Amino acid sequence: MNNTKAIKISIDVRFRDLDALGHVNNSVYFTYFEEGRRALFSSICGENSFRFILAHVSCDYIKPAILNDRLTLIMKVGKIGTKSFELHYELTDRNDTTAVFAKGESVLVCFDYERNESIPVSDTIRNQLIEYQWDFV
């Protein structure tokens, strides 16, 4: 894999994102990851076709982000399975992507909401995800 294609979105820290110590609250990082998923799904599925459920999400906090930080979320696709796929997140400084604030990952499962059951990753979705797939150790 090791393509260069990734979802990259700018994130401005809002005052409401902060905790009492002036750091971005730990739970807000998951909202930032969600914004990345929204951008990915909009690009591959259109606005109204999100047929996935979040099965797992985690975050490693590297250094605290504060109000004046200008962030970039870089998101890439990892392993694509039969019914699920991995997403990998890196929250960096907008001007220096080597300055990492947090890293995370999630597992999404393709899901039929009408039948309330998991479904295989369609060939169409798989081919679109492959465009963003990187090899991860």
Secondary structure, DSSP 8 states (H G I E B T S, - for coil): ---S--EEEEEE--GGGB-TTSBB-TTHHHHHHHHHHHHHHHHHH-TT---EEEEEEEEEE-S--BTT-EEEEEEEEEEE-SSEEEEEEEEEETTEEEEEEEEEEEEEEEEETTTTEE----HHHHHHHHTTB----
